Amino acid sequence: MILEATKAGADAAMEKEFNPWLAAEARFNEAATLLGLDDGLRKVLKTPAMEVTVHIPVQLDDGRLEVFTGYRVQHSIARGPAKGGIRFAPDVTLDEVRALSSWMTWKCAVVNIPFGGGKGGVICDPSVLSQGELERITRRYTADLMDIIGPERDVPAPDMNTNEQTMAWIMDTYSMHKRTTVTAVVTGKPLNLGGSRGRVEATGRGCLFVTLQALRKFHMEPTETKVVVQGFGNVGGKAAILMHKAGMKIISVIEWDGALYNPNGIDPIALQKHRQETGSILEFPGAEEVDKHEAMFLECDVLVPAAKENVIHSKNAAKLNAKIVCEGANGPTTAEADKILEEKGIFVIPDILANAGGVTVSYFEWVQDRMGYFWNEQLVNGRLEEIMVNSFKDVVEYGERHKVHNRAAAYMLALDRVAFAIKLRGIYA
Ligand code: NAD
């Protein structure tokens, strides 16, 4: 009986630790307290500027009418138009969209791009919907949000289960209503419809730039750097390839179905080809297979968690054997684990900085669309490098000046920038 009660208590504690909104709030509160923000400003910074719920009637392929619910939350427009993705999933909630939109505010502020934060979602199950049904949902959702989105107001992007095609539909619907083509209303569009070169690799490339800065800080040579990557998708796969090209050794790749290890380095380009051909990273000739639950604790210089949230938590953080953690994913470390990593002296490049390469190139896409003049990839990558390197320095210097760890520094810097914009603009009454 006592054992059961203890287990229930432990489960509840883990559930609380894994709740992303509570995690976001914990980070916000820590930074706001360290900054000494007054209650009024805290309220303004915390509360979303606008929340819209729409009920979208859509005719399904079999003729039935269905009503889907969608949200768009603009957390902040203090530093510029709201910016953030739209996700399609059966379990989308307004609370989730709220939390994710505030995350975007801090991410845009930390890399100092002139955007606020937003997020959207539609409650639907894309796995059972046809392309035609998804298109009708997307177009009606866009039409219902006509008055709140736009290049100067709120600029959506892809997120879970939405993609370039979804963005093309949004752009077209918005443009039809405006009677003129408005490519800058969304980012993440196909290249020949106003998308930006370098967007696909941007998040992984941003991870590379900040990791190189961290190596430099600790006088570590890229060619002597051992990397473990969790998640071999858009972020982790691209980061692994770019880090490999920069001379680092990818000693382990961890996926949902298994993990690979080679102390002499895995060739991620060959691995990507192998995965495309076989559908899995397993049975790759260039590495041995190891326990996927243990690979994250291999001794390495850099760990890149780039799969999902909450993988580093209070029960496993002490086992980490990395010098640097570059958070490719959103929220891979729980607030409880932050303290453990700090005590272990692990240098964490927090998600709102490490994976901000994606939103930075989205910003470049918006700029190029508004100019009607498109940059070559070299220019995109060079400007991305400049922003990532400067932002890394800003965060690390801020942390050293205020004697706080990098995540607290990133949040403090972001809150400070948004609070400064609010104070300068004043409260309109
Ligand atoms: P993705 O779907 O392309 O890749 C994720 C990879 O992780 C997949 O290969 C998947 O099989 C693997 N994976 C899933 N569960 C796993 C598990 N339990 N263990 C190991 N591997 C697992 O997604 P992505 O776009 O690369 O996004 C990854 C993370 O990065 C997410 O947290 C996302 O929110 C964040 N992020 C992405 C971008 C972007 O530009 N794509 C930008 C910022 C943040």
Residues whose N, C-alpha, C, O or C-beta is under 5 A from the ligand:
A	BS01	NAD	T203 Q230 G231 F232 G233 N234 V235 G236 I254 E255 W256 A306 A307 K308 G328 A329 N330 N355 G358
